[in-house]
Amino acid sequence: PTTALDVTVQAEVLKLLKELQRETGMAVLIITHDLGVVSEIADRVVVMEKGAIVEAGTVREIYKNPQHPYTQKLIAAAPGKGAMHEPGARAEPLLSVRDVRKTYGSFEALKGISFDLMPGETMAVVGESGSGKSTLARALLRLDEPDSGTALWKGRDLFALSPAELYKLRRDLQMVFQDPTQSLNPRMTVYQLISEAWVIHPDILPKAKWRERVAELLVQVGLSAEHMSRYPHQFSGGQRQRIAIARALALEPQLIICDEAVSALDVSVQAQVIELLDRLRREMGIAFIFIAHDLPVVRDFADYVMVMQQGQVVELGTVREVFDTPRQAYTRALLAASLSPDPDAKAGHLASVPAEAADILIPKRSH
């Protein structure tokens, strides 16, 4: 129930569940792929694989001493434990964004956003729901037209391109949306969904090789070639998101904007997809704008982190700077609300958020 929520709202929902449980004595059965949620709310854990229970025990028993290979694999795949990326020297930016603004009526969704992105670099964008993350992504791709500002792509302003010029650049900029149910046409098979990219840009791949390439992309994202004849409704939410990622990769773009692209995946598949994206970045020089609320994933994958609040950038730095020495109270609030899968590292929720940061978060939710 908390999969699509940012960390601070997730913490509040879990805190509310625990309060209701204490007050009413009710039992809670929670289904989740987030091991941090397990650590925060559960007393006992049941681990399932392929329709069968493979292990059961207390949270501490399962996390500290997993017996079944599948459980061991899940725990090993939990993000937030790897080495942080150390970005190299920055030269000519692939994308240079300056003072981007967007309003809807009287509401200012973006209030002067600026940043640079280098080739092969990952810029993570984090913040609560409503902070402007998805609006920024849509503006950069001109799915929504910004009110003002510039976005220089290799020196050319994306916001000033004609429709014909923008069409030619579409193959270089791709997006993986948050909800694959809405972004995948239910009337098209997986093969049609992925190969549609080559229908639109026929110079990329000869038609005789389409089926072989679709099979390769499906395997890359953890599916199999036999899935290409099925329709989106025949897959789980996580599987649909993997199809959406395969579709974005079909054009071999130079920039992929991922809007919560791994939030619906279980930890083992999430780790697999992040590893895939990281390998593509190293081997092909693909850059990523990675919008996420899962801070451990951001820690493992990003080079730079941009923290947004109410349409503004409140902090921007390397992943090490933001995670180890956050300057802003809002950033510290987000980090404190991030849940740890280790039951001994007491998971962060609003009760443990610094007082200065709680003043930012809690009143906002009251209305």
N, C-alpha and C positions, 0 to 999 in steps of 0.2 A: 503493500500500500504506500510505501514511501519512495519507490523507485524513481519517479519523475520529479522529486522535490529537491530543492537546494538544501545544503547541509543545515542551515539554521532552522528552516521550516521543518525538516525531518526531525531534528532534535526536539522541537516543540511538540510535534505529533507523538513521538515516542514517549516523551515526558508526560503528555496527557494520558496516553494509554496506561502508563504505570500508575498514575494518580487514580484513574478510574478503577484499576484493578485493586488497589489498596482500599478504596472506598466501598466497592461493591462485592469484592471477593470473587469476581469473575475469572474464568480461565481464558487464556489467549493462545490461539494457534496461529502463528505467523509464518507465512511462506515467503522466503526471500533468498536472493543470491548474494546479498551484502553481508559479509561476515562481521562487519562492524555493527550492523543492526542486531545480529545474533548476540554478540558480546554485550550490547547495551541492554537488551530487553529479555533475553531468554534465560530460563533455568535449565532446561534440557534441550538437546538437539537430536533430531533424527536426520540422517544423511541418506538421500535416495539416489539411486543410479538405475536407469533403464527400468523403472517401474518397481524396483525392489528396495527395501531398507537394507543398507550395507553396514550401517553403524549407528549406534545410539548411546547417549551418555550425557553427563553434565557438560555445560559449556567449557569448563576448565579441562575436563577429561578429553574432550574431543579436540580442543585446540592444542593442549600441551602434549598429549600422547595419542595421536590418531593411529588406529590399527589397520584400517583398510587402505589399500593403495589409492582408491578414488578420493578418500578423505584427505590423505596426505597430499594428493595432487591439488585439491581445492585450496588447502591452506598454504601450500607453497606458491600458488598463483596469486595470493592476495597482494594487491599493490601497496606501494609505500615503503618497501624495504630495500629497493635497489639503489645503485649509485645515482646521484643527481648528474644531469648533463652539465658540462662545462662548455658553454658556447665559445667558439673561436673569435678571431678578430672580425669585426664587421666592416664591410667595404661598401660597394654599391648596392643599395636596397632593390629587391625585387618589387616591393610594394611600399610606397611612402604615403601615409595618410595624414592629412592636416586639417584640423578644425572642422570635422564633419558634424553637421547639425541636422536634426530631423524633429519635426513637430507633428502631432496629430491634434488638430484643433488648438486648444490652449495647453495641451500637454507636451512638454519638452522631453522627447524620448532620448535624444542624443544632444549633449551640450558641449560640442567642441572637442571631438575625439581625435587624438594624434598619436601615431606610432610608426615605426619602421619595421619591415620584415625582410630578412635576407634570404637568398636562395637556400633551400635545404634546412631552414630553421623552423622551429615550432613556437608560435606565440599562443599561450593558453590565455583564455579570457574567462574570468571567474567573477562571481557576484550573485546576489540573491535574485530570485525571480522578479522581473520587472526592472532590473538594473539597466537594460538596454543591450544586452549581449546579442540576442537574435536579431534585433533591429539593426545593429551594426553589420551583422553578417549579410542580411538582406540588402542593405544599402550598398555594400561593397560590390555585390553581384548585380546591382540595379534591378532587383526584384521589387524593391521599393525605391523610389527616387528620393535622394537626400535633398534637403533644402539648400545647403551650401557646403563649401569645403572642397577639397581635392583628394583624389586617390591616384597617385602616379604609378602606373604599371609599366616598368621598364621605361620610365620617362613620359609615358602618355597618360593623360588624365582619363580614367575610366568614366568619370561623370560627364565628360564632354564628347564622348564618342557617339557617332551616329549609330542607328540600329544595325546597318550593314557592317560597320567596323566592329561593333560589339559582338555580332554574330560570329565573326572570324575568331574572336578571342575566347568564345565560350568553351572551346575545347581545352584551353589552358587553365580555366578556373572552374572547379567543380564543387558541389556542396552535397554533404550527407545530412539530411534533415533529422530532426529529433524523432518524429513519428513516422516510421516506415509504412504504417497502415494507410496514411494519407498520401505519402509520396510515391507509392507503387501503384500503378494502374491495375485494378483487380481483374480486368478483362484480358490481361496479357500474361503469357507464360513467363517463367524466369528467363528462358532463352530470348524471348522477344524483348523483355525489359532491358537486358544487358546489351543485346546486339542493336537496340534502337540507336545507340550512340554512333554506330558505324553507318546506319541508314542516313543519319543527319550529316555525318562527316565521312563520306564514302572513300576518301583518299587514304584513310588510316590503315585499313585492312581489307584484303580481297575477300569477297563473300565466301569463297571456298574454304576459308580458314576460320570463319566465324564460330562454327560449332566447337572446334578444337580450342579456340581461345576462351570461349565461354566456360568450357569445362575446366580450363586452367585457372580462371579467375575464381570459380566456385571452390575449387580445392584450396586455393590460396586463402580464402576467408573461412575455411573450416566446414564447407559443405561438400557435396559430391556431384559428379557429372550427371547422375541419374535425376537430380533435382531439377534439371533445366526444363523438363516437360510439365512441371507442376505450376500451380497458380499461387499467388501470395497468401490466400486464405488457408492454404494447406500447411502453412508453417507457423511456428511460434513467433512471438514478437522479436526475440533475439535472432532467430533465423532470418526473419524479414530484414532486420537491420544489416545483417551480413550481406544479403542480396543487394541492398542499397549501396553498401561500400564497394562491392564488386562492380556495380554499375558505374560508380564514380571513377574507379580505376581503369575502366575500359578505354578511356580516352588518353590515358597516361598524362594527366595534367601536370602543370608546374605548381599549382596551388590547390589544395583541397581544404575547404572550410567544413569542419565537423561540428555540427550543432547537437551536442549531447549524443554523439554517434555510438558510444559504447555503454550508455546508461542502462540499456535494457538487457545487457548480456551478463551471463553468469561469470564468476571470477576466472574460471579456466579459459573460457572462450574470449573473454575480455582481454586476458593476458596474451592470448594468441593473436588477436586482432591488433593490439598495441604493438606487439613484436613485429607483425607484418608491416604496419604503418612506419615503424621505426626503420625497418630494413629498406623499405621503399625510399624513405628519406635519404638514407646513406647511399644506396646504390643508384638512385635516379635523380637525387637532388630535389625531390618534391618538398615544398614548404607547406606548413599546416597552420591554420588558425583553428585552435582547438577549444571550443566552448564546452565547459564542463562544470558540474557541481561536485564531482568526485575528486577531492583534493589529493588523495594518495596516487590516483592515476596521473593527475597533473604533475605531481612531484617526480614520477618515474619517466614521463614522456616529454615534458616541455623543456625548452631552453630559456624562455622568458615567460613571465606571468604578468598579465594586466588585470588589475582588480577594478571592477566597475561598481559604482553605487549611484542610483538615481540618475543615470545617463551621463555620469562623469567618470573619468579615470582618476582614482584616488591613490593608486600606487602602481608602479611599473618598475620591474627589475628582473634580474636573473632568478631562476627558480631557487637557487641557494639563498640569495638576498631576501626574497620574499618569505621563504619558509623558515629560515634560520633567524633573521633579524627584521621582522616586519616593522615598518615605521608607523603605520596607521592603526588606530584602535579598531576600525572596521575590519581590517585584514586580520588582526589578532582574534576578532570575534569569529570570523569564518574558520580559522584554523582551530580554534577551541571547540567549535561545534562539529568538527570532523570526527567520525567514529573510528576507533581502533579495534581490530579483530582480537587483540590480546586482552583477555579478561583481567590480567594484572595491571595493564596500562589503562586505568579506568577511562572508559570512553567519554569523550567530551560532549556535554550537552549544555543547555543554557545555565544550569546551576553552577557550572564551572567556568563560564565565560567571565573574563575580567569585568569588574563593575563598570568601568568606563565604556566598555564595548556593549555591555548589556543595555546601557542607556540608549544606545543607537538602535538596537534590534527590537527590544520588547515593546516600546511605545508605538513603533511603526505597525506592529501586528494588531494593536488594540483597535484600530479603525479599519 
